[in-house]
Amino acid sequence: MSESSELHTIPLAHKLNVRQYGGDNILCGDFNSDGLTEFIFIQSAGMLSARAFTPRLFEGKHWIAPEDQALFSMTCTTLDGKVLWKVGKPWRKKRPWRWHGGQRGMYQAADLNQDGKMELAIIRGKELQIFSASDGALLKKINLPEDNFCLMSLVPMEEGLGFMVGCGDKSYPPWVYANPVILYDPEGKVLWGPRHIVGAGHRALVFDAEGETQLLVGYNRMSLDGKAAWTINYPNSDCHVDDVKLADLDEDGVPEVFFAGGHDVLAADLDGKVLWIQPLVHPQRTTPGRFMLASGEITPPRTIVHQIHQGHVVHAFDINGAEIWRKDVLIVTTTPLTVSGADAPVLLATFRDGRFPVIADGDFEPLAKFDFGEKAEKKPYFMEKQWPNHRGDFGRVFRSPKVLELTLEKDQPRPYILIHDREEVWIYQVPRWEDLARS
């Protein structure tokens, strides 16, 4: 993916300096019911706070120091930077702290008990803690059996939102990898688990099927009672799921399931029948859909996949799993972005090598770049040679963009693109297709 100086530049709408408390996770919402959007910045080591990641020498691949593991702070601010409340103490050392895996749902904001007010669900150590989003008060603690849980999905139930939790890259005996998985009701009562789930990994999905809440966990479709409707007949099912998405690519009214597994990317129908498998090295994310091209045409259905480790490669596969193209790009995420005047989404891409995000078309050709002021286009990284794939652990990337409806002016909610690192937040209005299209 090559960027041209002739690309449309998306102007900056708002910028926040968060150097004193910024982190790798941001929650956005009207937390104090004033009609405007507030921001909660979270600093932590993510899943690395677990004792499973024991402190090691600085040169070690999974190095994490005790002070990093102990870090936890939340700071709630307004758009103009006014601090509304704080929990914990932000990081003050000169070196960056290490973080990993905190984007898997460890920190979420929602109206958990359906009382019209926002709460925060936070996994911290051996507890799932519930906070008031309006003032940061701790409301409830739900005990977890161990300190290595970092995957959390909010699950709709009659009395509110329940919690499905799983583990990260390391487990404690007798469990394997991201197991066990547990489902709690909104009050914190265990509905099922701890349980070993085939293929449990870094993502799970909660969806509605004809009014019934269903779960996609590992290579399984499950109901709230813990019964599996199916487990995919997949020869590499011992490999964890890095990503799972639903999309109706064949346009028959029923979505298909797209998995990024440990060694393959695969598609299945909603009855668990495997439609195709493509072997890869380590697929990380799938982005199924139809997307705009710079010419104004719409692509046929495709699944865009990126992988890491033995080559950072982005692939596009057609509806039958045949490869359309592959490109060498250091991608972290691809997020579909709806723009006015277009009949299909474009792609918002972030980079593993520290470049600022761009907007691309369905063939992964750049359409637009962002005005990010005086910030360096590529963030420096002190361990580039030793750990080239871990710059994100130390905050040396621009974090995955969020496409959100924010209310930055009274009674004027609009869709915005939010990009951030640990020091600053950039907010942009979503562009129009006429600004992106090239004849």
VOPAGU-2260 file (C-alpha; in pm, 1 decimal, decimal comma):
REM VOPAGU-2260
SITE   aa  ch    i         X         Y         Z
SITE  MET   A    0       0,0       0,0       0,0
SITE  SER   A    1     167,1     318,2    -119,5
SITE  GLU   A    2      42,0     658,7     -10,8
SITE  SER   A    3      32,4     949,9    -254,2
SITE  SER   A    4      69,9    1317,2    -169,4
SITE  GLU   A    5    -234,7    1371,7    -393,5
SITE  LEU   A    6    -464,2    1180,3    -160,5
SITE  HIS   A    7    -754,7    1364,8      -5,5
SITE  THR   A    8    -659,9    1483,6     344,7
SITE  ILE   A    9    -931,7    1455,7     609,2
SITE  PRO   A   10    -921,8    1767,7     830,1
SITE  LEU   A   11    -886,3    1741,0    1204,7
SITE  ALA   A   12   -1207,4    1821,7    1395,5
SITE  HIS   A   13   -1081,4    1793,8    1754,0
SITE  LYS   A   14    -759,6    1703,5    1929,5
SITE  LEU   A   15    -705,7    1607,0    2294,7
SITE  ASN   A   16    -376,9    1611,2    2483,9
SITE  VAL   A   17    -390,7    1312,8    2721,4
SITE  ARG   A   18     -20,4    1279,7    2802,0
SITE  GLN   A   19     -82,3    1270,3    3178,2
SITE  TYR   A   20    -332,2     982,7    3175,3
SITE  GLY   A   21    -373,3     843,3    2821,7
SITE  GLY   A   22    -356,6     471,2    2759,3
SITE  ASP   A   23    -420,9     193,6    2511,9
SITE  ASN   A   24    -794,3     173,5    2584,3
SITE  ILE   A   25   -1056,4     449,3    2552,4
SITE  LEU   A   26   -1425,9     423,8    2637,9
SITE  CYS   A   27   -1665,6     686,3    2499,4
SITE  GLY   A   28   -2021,2     774,3    2599,9
SITE  ASP   A   29   -2247,8    1019,7    2777,1
SITE  PHE   A   30   -2135,4     902,2    3117,1
SITE  ASN   A   31   -2276,1    1189,4    3328,2
SITE  SER   A   32   -2605,2    1234,4    3135,5
SITE  ASP   A   33   -2525,5    1590,8    3027,6
SITE  GLY   A   34   -2601,5    1524,8    2660,3
SITE  LEU   A   35   -2235,0    1532,9    2556,0
SITE  THR   A   36   -1973,6    1262,5    2502,1
SITE  GLU   A   37   -1712,6    1200,7    2770,9
SITE  PHE   A   38   -1397,3     987,7    2749,0
SITE  ILE   A   39   -1250,9     732,3    2989,0
SITE  PHE   A   40    -878,7     660,7    2945,9
SITE  ILE   A   41    -747,6     334,0    3089,4
SITE  GLN   A   42    -386,6     249,2    3171,6
SITE  SER   A   43    -300,4    -111,4    3253,7
SITE  ALA   A   44     -85,1    -403,2    3144,7
SITE  GLY   A   45    -393,2    -573,5    2998,6
SITE  MET   A   46    -369,3    -950,4    3012,3
SITE  LEU   A   47       0,2    -924,4    3108,6
SITE  SER   A   48    -102,9    -825,7    3462,0
SITE  ALA   A   49    -165,9   -1197,2    3533,9
SITE  ARG   A   50      95,3   -1390,4    3731,5
SITE  ALA   A   51     106,0   -1632,0    3435,7
SITE  PHE   A   52     332,1   -1369,7    3277,3
SITE  THR   A   53     598,9   -1377,8    3546,5
SITE  PRO   A   54     848,6   -1091,0    3549,0
SITE  ARG   A   55    1153,0   -1171,9    3336,3
SITE  LEU   A   56    1469,6   -1004,7    3216,6
SITE  PHE   A   57    1425,1    -703,3    2992,1
SITE  GLU   A   58    1558,6    -896,3    2693,5
SITE  GLY   A   59    1299,0   -1171,3    2726,0
SITE  LYS   A   60    1022,7   -1178,5    2466,0
SITE  HIS   A   61     744,8   -1174,4    2726,3
SITE  TRP   A   62     921,1    -937,0    2962,8
SITE  ILE   A   63     691,2    -760,7    3207,0
SITE  ALA   A   64     801,4    -585,0    3524,8
SITE  PRO   A   65     610,8    -590,3    3856,9
SITE  GLU   A   66     534,9    -217,7    3834,6
SITE  ASP   A   67     379,3    -270,5    3490,4
SITE  GLN   A   68     166,0    -555,2    3622,8
SITE  ALA   A   69      45,3    -339,8    3911,7
SITE  LEU   A   70     -58,9     -48,1    3689,7
SITE  PHE   A   71    -428,1      38,8    3676,3
SITE  SER   A   72    -584,3     381,1    3635,0
SITE  MET   A   73    -902,9     524,5    3483,1
SITE  THR   A   74    -947,8     894,1    3406,6
SITE  CYS   A   75   -1278,0    1037,9    3285,6
SITE  THR   A   76   -1263,7    1371,5    3100,1
SITE  THR   A   77   -1471,7    1603,0    2887,0
SITE  LEU   A   78   -1383,5    1695,9    2529,3
SITE  ASP   A   79   -1190,6    2001,5    2650,8
SITE  GLY   A   80    -982,1    1791,9    2890,2
SITE  LYS   A   81   -1158,8    1868,6    3218,1
SITE  VAL   A   82   -1106,9    1571,5    3451,3
SITE  LEU   A   83   -1437,1    1453,1    3601,6
SITE  TRP   A   84   -1303,7    1164,2    3810,9
SITE  LYS   A   85   -1008,2     929,8    3853,4
SITE  VAL   A   86    -950,8     577,4    3980,8
SITE  GLY   A   87    -594,3     467,9    4056,2
SITE  LYS   A   88    -269,0     646,4    3971,1
SITE  PRO   A   89    -145,9     701,0    3613,3
SITE  TRP   A   90     201,4     588,2    3500,8
SITE  ARG   A   91     479,9     833,8    3581,3
SITE  LYS   A   92     800,1     650,5    3484,4
SITE  LYS   A   93    1004,6     772,1    3186,3
SITE  ARG   A   94    1002,0     436,6    3009,3
SITE  PRO   A   95     672,4     315,6    2856,6
SITE  TRP   A   96     479,2      44,2    3038,3
SITE  ARG   A   97     400,5    -281,9    2863,1
SITE  TRP   A   98      45,0    -375,9    2763,8
SITE  HIS   A   99    -104,9    -661,1    2561,7
SITE  GLY   A  100    -444,8    -817,7    2505,8
SITE  GLY   A  101    -648,2    -544,4    2672,7
SITE  GLN   A  102    -851,6    -489,0    2355,8
SITE  ARG   A  103   -1032,6    -820,9    2395,0
SITE  GLY   A  104   -1316,2    -680,0    2602,7
SITE  MET   A  105   -1143,2    -639,8    2941,0
SITE  TYR   A  106   -1289,9    -288,9    2971,9
SITE  GLN   A  107   -1643,9    -206,7    2858,6
SITE  ALA   A  108   -1909,5      60,4    2910,5
SITE  ALA   A  109   -2282,5     -12,2    2887,9
SITE  ASP   A  110   -2612,2      18,0    3073,5
SITE  LEU   A  111   -2556,0    -317,6    3238,8
SITE  ASN   A  112   -2869,2    -331,0    3457,7
SITE  GLN   A  113   -3106,4    -140,4    3224,6
SITE  ASP   A  114   -3159,5     147,2    3469,0
SITE  GLY   A  115   -3081,9     414,6    3211,6
SITE  LYS   A  116   -2735,7     484,4    3350,8
SITE  MET   A  117   -2397,8     374,3    3218,8
SITE  GLU   A  118   -2175,1     136,5    3411,3
SITE  LEU   A  119   -1825,1       4,9    3348,8
SITE  ALA   A  120   -1738,5    -366,6    3344,7
SITE  ILE   A  121   -1367,6    -403,1    3419,0
SITE  ILE   A  122   -1164,8    -724,1    3450,6
SITE  ARG   A  123    -894,9    -663,9    3709,4
SITE  GLY   A  124    -697,4    -947,7    3861,9
SITE  LYS   A  125    -927,2   -1213,9    4000,9
SITE  GLU   A  126   -1233,1    -988,0    3988,8
SITE  LEU   A  127   -1483,5    -852,2    3741,6
SITE  GLN   A  128   -1545,8    -507,2    3885,7
SITE  ILE   A  129   -1851,2    -292,6    3812,1
SITE  PHE   A  130   -1811,2      85,8    3838,6
SITE  SER   A  131   -2048,1     378,0    3801,6
SITE  ALA   A  132   -1953,0     558,7    3481,6
SITE  SER   A  133   -2076,9     890,8    3618,5
SITE  ASP   A  134   -1835,6     916,2    3913,9
SITE  GLY   A  135   -1607,9     609,5    3910,5
SITE  ALA   A  136   -1757,7     459,4    4226,2
SITE  LEU   A  137   -1706,0      84,4    4266,0
SITE  LEU   A  138   -2050,5     -79,3    4271,4
SITE  LYS   A  139   -1986,2    -452,5    4271,1
SITE  LYS   A  140   -1718,0    -720,8    4258,6
SITE  ILE   A  141   -1768,3   -1057,7    4089,2
SITE  ASN   A  142   -1511,0   -1319,7    4180,9
SITE  LEU   A  143   -1317,8   -1492,0    3901,4
SITE  PRO   A  144   -1139,0   -1822,7    3963,7
SITE  GLU   A  145    -801,8   -1689,1    3843,1
SITE  ASP   A  146    -621,3   -1370,5    3737,1
SITE  ASN   A  147    -567,9   -1452,6    3367,8
SITE  PHE   A  148    -914,7   -1369,3    3231,3
SITE  CYS   A  149    -900,9   -1101,9    2960,8
SITE  LEU   A  150   -1177,9   -1187,6    2711,8
SITE  MET   A  151   -1524,0   -1053,7    2798,1
SITE  SER   A  152   -1846,1   -1041,0    2597,9
SITE  LEU   A  153   -2159,8    -868,6    2724,4
SITE  VAL   A  154   -2455,6   -1105,2    2681,7
SITE  PRO   A  155   -2819,0    -979,3    2666,6
SITE  MET   A  156   -3046,7   -1151,2    2920,5
SITE  GLU   A  157   -3392,7   -1072,9    3052,9
SITE  GLU   A  158   -3264,8    -891,4    3362,9
SITE  GLY   A  159   -2976,1    -704,4    3198,5
SITE  LEU   A  160   -2638,2    -787,0    3051,6
SITE  GLY   A  161   -2452,9   -1097,9    3157,6
SITE  PHE   A  162   -2082,1   -1161,4    3119,0
SITE  MET   A  163   -1902,7   -1433,7    2925,6
SITE  VAL   A  164   -1534,7   -1440,7    3015,5
SITE  GLY   A  165   -1234,8   -1634,8    2888,9
SITE  CYS   A  166    -858,6   -1631,0    2924,0
SITE  GLY   A  167    -565,0   -1509,2    2718,0
SITE  ASP   A  168    -242,8   -1648,3    2579,9
SITE  LYS   A  169    -153,7   -1845,9    2892,2
SITE  SER   A  170    -358,5   -2076,8    3108,1
SITE  TYR   A  171    -312,6   -2248,5    3443,3
SITE  PRO   A  172    -324,2   -2631,4    3467,0
SITE  PRO   A  173    -532,2   -2824,6    3386,5
SITE  TRP   A  174    -666,0   -2573,1    3132,4
SITE  VAL   A  175    -524,8   -2514,8    2783,1
SITE  TYR   A  176    -445,9   -2176,0    2621,1
SITE  ALA   A  177    -750,9   -1944,4    2642,6
SITE  ASN   A  178    -961,6   -2179,2    2854,5
SITE  PRO   A  179   -1166,5   -2197,0    3067,0
SITE  VAL   A  180   -1478,1   -2003,4    2960,4
SITE  ILE   A  181   -1750,4   -1901,0    3209,9
SITE  LEU   A  182   -2091,7   -1739,4    3167,7
SITE  TYR   A  183   -2225,6   -1519,2    3451,6
SITE  ASP   A  184   -2571,5   -1368,4    3482,7
SITE  PRO   A  185   -2606,2    -989,4    3544,4
SITE  GLU   A  186   -2583,2   -1043,1    3920,3
SITE  GLY   A  187   -2261,9   -1240,4    3894,0
SITE  LYS   A  188   -2408,6   -1588,9    3939,1
SITE  VAL   A  189   -2235,6   -1861,9    3735,7
SITE  LEU   A  190   -2472,2   -2002,9    3472,1
SITE  TRP   A  191   -2217,2   -2250,4    3336,8
SITE  GLY   A  192   -1846,7   -2313,3    3351,8
SITE  PRO   A  193   -1560,4   -2309,6    3405,0
SITE  ARG   A  194   -1555,0   -2515,3    3085,6
SITE  HIS   A  195   -1309,9   -2615,4    2814,2
SITE  ILE   A  196   -1434,9   -2484,8    2477,9
SITE  VAL   A  197   -1280,8   -2622,5    2157,9
SITE  GLY   A  198   -1089,0   -2344,4    1983,0
SITE  ALA   A  199   -1148,0   -2079,2    2252,1
SITE  GLY   A  200    -922,9   -1785,8    2174,9
SITE  HIS   A  201    -908,5   -1408,0    2145,4
SITE  ARG   A  202   -1255,5   -1327,9    2014,8
SITE  ALA   A  203   -1610,2   -1448,3    2073,5
SITE  LEU   A  204   -1934,4   -1323,1    1923,8
SITE  VAL   A  205   -2282,7   -1271,4    2066,5
SITE  PHE   A  206   -2567,1   -1250,9    1814,6
SITE  ASP   A  207   -2943,8   -1273,3    1786,8
SITE  ALA   A  208   -3104,6   -1559,8    1595,6
SITE  GLU   A  209   -3479,9   -1512,2    1559,6
SITE  GLY   A  210   -3508,2   -1351,4    1903,3
SITE  GLU   A  211   -3276,2   -1594,9    2080,8
SITE  THR   A  212   -2930,9   -1491,8    2201,9
SITE  GLN   A  213   -2660,1   -1716,9    2060,0
SITE  LEU   A  214   -2286,4   -1741,8    2124,1
SITE  LEU   A  215   -1998,7   -1816,9    1888,3
SITE  VAL   A  216   -1713,7   -1936,0    2110,9
SITE  GLY   A  217   -1414,1   -2108,8    1959,4
SITE  TYR   A  218   -1545,7   -2326,4    1675,6
SITE  ASN   A  219   -1884,9   -2369,9    1844,8
SITE  ARG   A  220   -2233,3   -2222,0    1825,7
SITE  MET   A  221   -2390,1   -2225,2    2172,6
SITE  SER   A  222   -2708,8   -2118,7    2348,7
SITE  LEU   A  223   -2721,8   -1945,7    2686,2
SITE  ASP   A  224   -2772,2   -2276,5    2866,6
SITE  GLY   A  225   -2425,6   -2382,1    2750,5
SITE  LYS   A  226   -2545,0   -2644,3    2503,2
SITE  ALA   A  227   -2360,3   -2651,9    2170,1
SITE  ALA   A  228   -2573,5   -2658,1    1855,4
SITE  TRP   A  229   -2260,0   -2760,0    1667,8
SITE  THR   A  230   -1883,9   -2781,0    1674,7
SITE  ILE   A  231   -1721,1   -2733,5    1335,2
SITE  ASN   A  232   -1562,0   -3041,1    1180,8
SITE  TYR   A  233   -1221,8   -2881,2    1142,3
SITE  PRO   A  234    -890,8   -3072,3    1150,9
SITE  ASN   A  235    -701,8   -2788,2    1323,3
SITE  SER   A  236    -961,0   -2723,0    1593,2
SITE  ASP   A  237    -688,4   -2741,5    1857,8
SITE  CYS   A  238    -574,3   -2399,5    1727,0
SITE  HIS   A  239    -740,8   -2100,1    1889,2
SITE  VAL   A  240    -975,5   -1855,5    1716,9
SITE  ASP   A  241    -816,1   -1512,3    1670,1
SITE  ASP   A  242   -1125,1   -1357,4    1515,2
SITE  VAL   A  243   -1484,5   -1443,8    1421,9
SITE  LYS   A  244   -1728,3   -1240,3    1211,0
SITE  LEU   A  245   -2078,9   -1278,6    1066,5
SITE  ALA   A  246   -2167,3   -1157,4     716,5
SITE  ASP   A  247   -2423,9   -1257,1     453,1
SITE  LEU   A  248   -2188,2   -1269,5     154,1
SITE  ASP   A  249   -2412,6   -1491,7     -59,9
SITE  GLU   A  250   -2708,0   -1258,5      13,1
SITE  ASP   A  251   -2951,7   -1538,3      95,8
SITE  GLY   A  252   -3074,4   -1365,3     411,1
SITE  VAL   A  253   -2868,2   -1584,7     647,0
SITE  PRO   A  254   -2516,5   -1480,8     752,4
SITE  GLU   A  255   -2209,8   -1700,7     719,7
SITE  VAL   A  256   -1940,0   -1731,0     986,7
SITE  PHE   A  257   -1579,0   -1635,1     912,7
SITE  PHE   A  258   -1301,4   -1756,7    1140,5
SITE  ALA   A  259    -937,1   -1655,9    1163,5
SITE  GLY   A  260    -794,8   -1970,8    1317,0
SITE  GLY   A  261    -444,6   -2048,6    1436,3
SITE  HIS   A  262    -332,3   -2177,4    1095,4
SITE  ASP   A  263    -624,1   -2121,9     857,6
SITE  VAL   A  264    -900,5   -1886,6     761,7
SITE  LEU   A  265   -1231,0   -2066,3     711,6
SITE  ALA   A  266   -1595,7   -1997,3     639,4
SITE  ALA   A  267   -1896,2   -2195,7     759,7
SITE  ASP   A  268   -2270,8   -2161,0     730,2
SITE  LEU   A  269   -2485,2   -2092,7    1035,3
SITE  ASP   A  270   -2554,7   -2465,8    1068,0
SITE  GLY   A  271   -2183,7   -2538,3    1114,5
SITE  LYS   A  272   -2107,7   -2675,7     767,2
SITE  VAL   A  273   -1758,5   -2574,8     652,1
SITE  LEU   A  274   -1779,1   -2388,7     319,8
SITE  TRP   A  275   -1407,8   -2340,6     254,3
SITE  ILE   A  276   -1067,5   -2343,1     425,0
SITE  GLN   A  277    -756,0   -2153,0     322,5
SITE  PRO   A  278    -427,0   -2245,9     496,6
SITE  LEU   A  279    -223,6   -1946,4     615,4
SITE  VAL   A  280      57,0   -1891,3     864,6
SITE  HIS   A  281    -125,9   -1705,3    1143,1
SITE  PRO   A  282    -440,7   -1518,5    1033,2
SITE  GLN   A  283    -541,1   -1245,6    1278,5
SITE  ARG   A  284    -852,4   -1067,2    1150,3
SITE  THR   A  285   -1124,9   -1123,6     892,6
SITE  THR   A  286   -1321,5    -843,3     725,2
SITE  PRO   A  287   -1597,1    -993,8     507,3
SITE  GLY   A  288   -1815,8    -779,9     283,4
SITE  ARG   A  289   -1843,1    -582,9     -38,9
SITE  PHE   A  290   -1644,5    -259,9     -56,6
SITE  MET   A  291   -1611,5      50,6    -269,3
SITE  LEU   A  292   -1333,4      82,5    -523,8
SITE  ALA   A  293   -1174,1     416,9    -612,4
SITE  SER   A  294   -1343,8     397,5    -952,4
SITE  GLY   A  295   -1685,9     404,3    -786,9
SITE  GLU   A  296   -1756,1      37,0    -855,3
SITE  ILE   A  297   -1839,2    -211,5    -579,8
SITE  THR   A  298   -1633,2    -524,8    -531,6
SITE  PRO   A  299   -1790,9    -869,4    -549,6
SITE  PRO   A  300   -1824,5   -1036,1    -207,4
SITE  ARG   A  301   -1486,3   -1099,4     -47,6
SITE  THR   A  302   -1314,5   -1166,0     281,2
SITE  ILE   A  303   -1008,2    -957,7     361,7
SITE  VAL   A  304    -765,7   -1131,8     598,0
SITE  HIS   A  305    -435,2   -1026,5     745,7
SITE  GLN   A  306    -177,5   -1253,4     905,1
SITE  ILE   A  307     140,1   -1207,1    1106,1
SITE  HIS   A  308     467,8   -1380,8    1190,9
SITE  GLN   A  309     607,0   -1538,4     871,2
SITE  GLY   A  310     537,5   -1233,4     660,8
SITE  HIS   A  311     281,4    -959,7     721,7
SITE  VAL   A  312      45,4   -1026,3     435,3
SITE  VAL   A  313    -307,0    -907,1     356,4
SITE  HIS   A  314    -519,1   -1142,4     143,4
SITE  ALA   A  315    -855,4   -1110,6     -26,8
SITE  PHE   A  316   -1056,7   -1429,9     -85,9
SITE  ASP   A  317   -1370,3   -1458,1    -295,0
SITE  ILE   A  318   -1700,0   -1609,3    -185,0
SITE  ASN   A  319   -1566,7   -1961,5    -253,2
SITE  GLY   A  320   -1234,5   -1908,0     -72,9
SITE  ALA   A  321   -1019,9   -1855,8    -385,1
SITE  GLU   A  322    -750,3   -1593,4    -344,9
SITE  ILE   A  323    -815,8   -1267,1    -533,7
SITE  TRP   A  324    -496,0   -1087,6    -434,3
SITE  ARG   A  325    -229,8   -1069,3    -166,6
SITE  LYS   A  326     -23,5    -769,4     -58,7
SITE  ASP   A  327     268,3    -721,8     178,6
SITE  VAL   A  328     137,9    -469,8     431,6
SITE  LEU   A  329     202,0    -439,6     806,6
SITE  ILE   A  330    -164,5    -414,3     906,9
SITE  VAL   A  331    -316,7    -431,3    1255,7
SITE  THR   A  332    -685,0    -381,7    1175,6
SITE  THR   A  333    -921,3    -315,4     886,8
SITE  THR   A  334   -1250,6    -156,8     991,9
SITE  PRO   A  335   -1543,8    -110,6     747,8
SITE  LEU   A  336   -1636,7     257,9     727,9
SITE  THR   A  337   -1971,9     379,5     595,0
SITE  VAL   A  338   -1945,9     712,1     410,9
SITE  SER   A  339   -2231,0     922,1     275,4
SITE  GLY   A  340   -2283,2     897,5     -98,5
SITE  ALA   A  341   -2134,3     547,6    -125,7
SITE  ASP   A  342   -2327,6     224,4    -181,3
SITE  ALA   A  343   -2079,2      10,2      15,2
SITE  PRO   A  344   -1821,2      67,7     291,1
SITE  VAL   A  345   -1457,2     164,0     249,6
SITE  LEU   A  346   -1180,2      40,5     482,3
SITE  LEU   A  347   -1011,8     214,9     773,2
SITE  ALA   A  348    -662,6      61,4     808,8
SITE  THR   A  349    -413,5      80,1    1095,5
SITE  PHE   A  350     -50,8     -25,0    1070,7
SITE  ARG   A  351     167,4    -246,1    1286,2
SITE  ASP   A  352     481,8     -52,5    1193,4
SITE  GLY   A  353     367,4     273,5    1355,3
SITE  ARG   A  354     236,2     469,6    1057,7
SITE  PHE   A  355     -75,0     684,7    1093,0
SITE  PRO   A  356    -399,4     515,0     973,9
SITE  VAL   A  357    -541,0     568,5     624,3
SITE  ILE   A  358    -868,2     503,8     441,1
SITE  ALA   A  359    -844,0     242,9     163,3
SITE  ASP   A  360   -1071,1      89,6     -97,5
SITE  GLY   A  361   -1170,3    -274,3    -138,3
SITE  ASP   A  362    -847,4    -352,8    -325,0
SITE  PHE   A  363    -650,6    -199,3     -39,3
SITE  GLU   A  364    -544,1     103,4    -238,9
SITE  PRO   A  365    -532,7     426,5     -34,8
SITE  LEU   A  366    -815,2     676,9     -78,6
SITE  ALA   A  367    -743,3     933,7     192,9
SITE  LYS   A  368    -503,5    1026,0     470,5
SITE  PHE   A  369    -557,3    1221,6     789,8
SITE  ASP   A  370    -430,6    1560,0     897,9
SITE  PHE   A  371    -250,3    1477,4    1221,1
SITE  GLY   A  372     -60,5    1801,9    1272,4
SITE  GLU   A  373     297,4    1798,7    1391,7
SITE  LYS   A  374     294,6    1437,7    1509,5
SITE  ALA   A  375     563,6    1220,6    1352,7
SITE  GLU   A  376     422,9    1009,5    1072,4
SITE  LYS   A  377     592,9     699,7    1210,1
SITE  LYS   A  378     639,9     653,0    1583,2
SITE  PRO   A  379     994,5     566,6    1699,2
SITE  TYR   A  380    1038,0     232,5    1872,8
SITE  PHE   A  381    1336,0     147,3    2090,4
SITE  MET   A  382    1313,9    -231,8    2035,6
SITE  GLU   A  383    1264,6    -232,4    1656,1
SITE  LYS   A  384    1532,8    -496,5    1590,1
SITE  GLN   A  385    1467,9    -723,2    1888,2
SITE  TRP   A  386    1085,8    -730,1    1889,6
SITE  PRO   A  387     954,6    -577,2    1565,8
SITE  ASN   A  388     607,7    -723,3    1621,9
SITE  HIS   A  389     565,7    -582,8    1973,7
SITE  ARG   A  390     579,3    -205,4    1924,9
SITE  GLY   A  391     207,4    -189,7    2009,6
SITE  ASP   A  392     280,8    -338,4    2352,3
SITE  PHE   A  393     476,2     -23,8    2438,6
SITE  GLY   A  394     234,1     226,9    2287,8
SITE  ARG   A  395     439,7     282,1    1974,4
SITE  VAL   A  396     149,9     253,5    1730,0
SITE  PHE   A  397    -158,5     461,0    1659,8
SITE  ARG   A  398    -439,5     261,4    1813,9
SITE  SER   A  399    -716,3      95,0    1618,3
SITE  PRO   A  400    -961,1     363,7    1504,4
SITE  LYS   A  401   -1310,9     365,7    1644,3
SITE  VAL   A  402   -1601,6     477,5    1427,2
SITE  LEU   A  403   -1845,1     620,0    1679,9
SITE  GLU   A  404   -2145,1     844,5    1705,2
SITE  LEU   A  405   -2021,7    1121,1    1934,8
SITE  THR   A  406   -2209,2    1423,5    2065,7
SITE  LEU   A  407   -1939,8    1690,7    2078,6
SITE  GLU   A  408   -2189,6    1976,1    2047,6
SITE  LYS   A  409   -2524,6    1987,1    2226,7
SITE  ASP   A  410   -2797,0    1791,2    2044,0
SITE  GLN   A  411   -2571,6    1723,7    1743,1
SITE  PRO   A  412   -2468,7    1355,9    1742,7
SITE  ARG   A  413   -2255,1    1271,9    1440,0
SITE  PRO   A  414   -2036,5     983,5    1327,4
SITE  TYR   A  415   -1667,8    1047,5    1391,3
SITE  ILE   A  416   -1341,7     861,1    1347,5
SITE  LEU   A  417   -1136,4     847,2    1666,9
SITE  ILE   A  418    -762,4     766,6    1649,5
SITE  HIS   A  419    -530,6     775,3    1949,1
SITE  ASP   A  420    -201,9     685,0    2110,2
SITE  ARG   A  421    -102,5     720,6    2474,8
SITE  GLU   A  422     -44,0    1094,4    2443,1
SITE  GLU   A  423    -304,9    1237,0    2207,6
SITE  VAL   A  424    -649,4    1173,6    2059,4
SITE  TRP   A  425    -743,4    1283,2    1707,2
SITE  ILE   A  426   -1111,6    1311,5    1611,2
SITE  TYR   A  427   -1229,0    1345,7    1250,0
SITE  GLN   A  428   -1567,6    1376,8    1086,1
SITE  VAL   A  429   -1641,7    1086,4     854,0
SITE  PRO   A  430   -1569,3    1203,1     496,5
SITE  ARG   A  431   -1809,6    1193,9     202,6
SITE  TRP   A  432   -1760,0     962,2     -92,1
SITE  GLU   A  433   -1721,9    1256,3    -330,4
SITE  ASP   A  434   -1407,9    1352,6    -136,0
SITE  LEU   A  435   -1258,7    1004,6    -168,2
SITE  ALA   A  436   -1350,0     896,1    -521,9
SITE  ARG   A  437   -1099,0     919,5    -803,4
SITE  SER   A  438   -1213,7     925,8   -1163,8
